[in-house]
Amino acid sequence: MEIKKPTKEMVNEAHRLAFFSSEILSQNILDSYENTKSYILRNQQELTEQGVISLSKRKVEVNQDAIKARKK
Protein backbone atom coordinates (compact mmCIF):
# COMPACT_ATOMS: atom_id res chain seq x y z
CA MET A 1 0.00 0.00 0.00
CA GLU A 2 1.45 3.29 -1.10
CA ILE A 3 1.13 6.32 1.14
CA LYS A 4 0.64 9.50 -0.84
CA LYS A 5 2.05 12.80 0.29
CA PRO A 6 -0.69 15.38 0.93
CA THR A 7 -0.92 18.22 -1.52
CA LYS A 8 -0.39 21.83 -0.49
CA GLU A 9 -4.12 22.42 -0.95
CA MET A 10 -4.96 19.54 1.39
CA VAL A 11 -2.60 20.87 4.06
CA ASN A 12 -4.00 24.40 3.71
CA GLU A 13 -7.57 23.09 3.98
CA ALA A 14 -6.67 21.06 7.08
CA HIS A 15 -5.12 24.15 8.70
CA ARG A 16 -8.16 26.25 7.78
CA LEU A 17 -10.55 23.69 9.27
CA ALA A 18 -8.47 23.33 12.44
CA PHE A 19 -8.41 27.11 12.91
CA PHE A 20 -12.17 27.35 12.27
CA SER A 21 -12.84 24.56 14.78
CA SER A 22 -10.69 26.23 17.44
CA GLU A 23 -12.53 29.53 16.90
CA ILE A 24 -15.90 27.81 17.39
CA LEU A 25 -14.65 26.02 20.52
CA SER A 26 -13.27 29.26 21.96
CA GLN A 27 -16.58 31.02 21.36
CA ASN A 28 -18.52 28.15 22.95
CA ILE A 29 -16.31 28.29 26.05
CA LEU A 30 -16.75 32.05 26.30
CA ASP A 31 -20.54 31.77 25.83
CA SER A 32 -20.73 29.06 28.50
CA TYR A 33 -18.74 31.20 30.94
CA GLU A 34 -20.95 34.24 30.30
CA ASN A 35 -24.14 32.18 30.67
CA THR A 36 -22.95 30.67 33.96
CA LYS A 37 -21.87 34.06 35.30
CA SER A 38 -25.20 35.58 34.29
CA TYR A 39 -27.16 32.72 35.91
CA ILE A 40 -25.24 33.05 39.18
CA LEU A 41 -25.76 36.80 39.29
CA ARG A 42 -29.50 36.46 38.57
CA ASN A 43 -30.00 33.71 41.16
CA GLN A 44 -27.35 34.68 43.69
CA GLN A 45 -29.68 34.97 46.71
CA GLU A 46 -31.46 31.65 46.09
CA LEU A 47 -28.24 29.74 45.35
CA THR A 48 -26.59 31.11 48.49
CA GLU A 49 -29.58 30.15 50.65
CA GLN A 50 -29.52 26.61 49.25
CA GLY A 51 -25.80 26.31 49.94
CA VAL A 52 -24.94 25.85 46.28
CA ILE A 53 -22.52 28.79 46.24
CA SER A 54 -20.48 30.56 48.88
CA LEU A 55 -19.71 34.17 48.12
CA SER A 56 -16.47 35.84 49.04
CA LYS A 57 -14.72 38.99 47.88
CA ARG A 58 -12.25 37.01 45.77
CA LYS A 59 -14.26 34.20 44.18
CA VAL A 60 -17.47 32.22 43.98
CA GLU A 61 -17.14 28.66 45.27
CA VAL A 62 -19.50 25.98 43.99
CA ASN A 63 -20.64 23.28 46.40
CA GLN A 64 -21.02 20.12 44.29
CA ASP A 65 -22.80 18.20 47.10
CA ALA A 66 -25.46 20.91 47.35
CA ILE A 67 -25.98 20.76 43.58
CA LYS A 68 -26.47 16.97 43.70
CA ALA A 69 -28.92 17.27 46.62
CA ARG A 70 -30.84 19.98 44.76
CA LYS A 71 -31.26 17.74 41.69
CA LYS A 72 -32.87 14.92 43.75
C-alpha positions in Angstrom: 0.0 0.0 0.0 1.4 3.3 -1.1 1.1 6.3 1.1 0.6 9.5 -0.8 2.0 12.8 0.3 -0.7 15.4 0.9 -0.9 18.2 -1.5 -0.4 21.8 -0.5 -4.1 22.4 -0.9 -5.0 19.5 1.4 -2.6 20.9 4.1 -4.0 24.4 3.7 -7.6 23.1 4.0 -6.7 21.1 7.1 -5.1 24.1 8.7 -8.2 26.2 7.8 -10.6 23.7 9.3 -8.5 23.3 12.4 -8.4 27.1 12.9 -12.2 27.3 12.3 -12.8 24.6 14.8 -10.7 26.2 17.4 -12.5 29.5 16.9 -15.9 27.8 17.4 -14.6 26.0 20.5 -13.3 29.3 22.0 -16.6 31.0 21.4 -18.5 28.2 22.9 -16.3 28.3 26.1 -16.8 32.1 26.3 -20.5 31.8 25.8 -20.7 29.1 28.5 -18.7 31.2 30.9 -20.9 34.2 30.3 -24.1 32.2 30.7 -23.0 30.7 34.0 -21.9 34.1 35.3 -25.2 35.6 34.3 -27.2 32.7 35.9 -25.2 33.1 39.2 -25.8 36.8 39.3 -29.5 36.5 38.6 -30.0 33.7 41.2 -27.3 34.7 43.7 -29.7 35.0 46.7 -31.5 31.6 46.1 -28.2 29.7 45.4 -26.6 31.1 48.5 -29.6 30.2 50.6 -29.5 26.6 49.2 -25.8 26.3 49.9 -24.9 25.9 46.3 -22.5 28.8 46.2 -20.5 30.6 48.9 -19.7 34.2 48.1 -16.5 35.8 49.0 -14.7 39.0 47.9 -12.3 37.0 45.8 -14.3 34.2 44.2 -17.5 32.2 44.0 -17.1 28.7 45.3 -19.5 26.0 44.0 -20.6 23.3 46.4 -21.0 20.1 44.3 -22.8 18.2 47.1 -25.5 20.9 47.3 -26.0 20.8 43.6 -26.5 17.0 43.7 -28.9 17.3 46.6 -30.8 20.0 44.8 -31.3 17.7 41.7 -32.9 14.9 43.7 
